[in-house]
């Protein structure tokens, strides 16, 4: 599926180095949500990324930006607006 082997521990080392605020938007019907469950679900990212905000778009799958573009845009605008003067 990818040219690189996914190794969770390597990814966690990278995620721990993130210093910028992060918005993680997931679709409630995304297969990614189910795939992450054995690792603690989406919440497993909280201890790894120090300034993480997690938002869920109800009824959307993995391609939530195509399925619910207005909902995704509102979340991004609110997140970015939080940092604007």
Residue pairs with C-beta under 8 A, 6 or more apart in sequence:
8 39
12 48
15 45
15 48
15 49
16 48
16 49
18 49
18 50
19 50
20 51
21 51
21 52
21 53
21 79
21 83
22 49
22 51
22 52
22 53
23 53
23 55
23 75
23 76
23 79
24 42
24 45
24 52
24 53
24 54
24 55
25 55
25 56
25 57
25 64
25 72
25 75
25 76
26 32
26 33
26 42
26 54
26 55
26 56
26 57
26 64
27 33
27 56
27 57
27 59
27 60
27 61
27 62
27 63
27 64
27 67
27 68
28 56
28 57
28 58
28 59
28 60
29 59
29 60
29 61
30 60
30 61
30 62
30 64
31 61
31 62
32 62
33 41
33 42
36 42
36 44
42 54
42 56
43 54
45 52
45 54
46 52
46 54
53 79
55 75
57 64
57 67
57 68
57 71
57 72
57 75
59 67
59 68
60 67
60 68
60 71
61 67
64 71
64 72
65 72
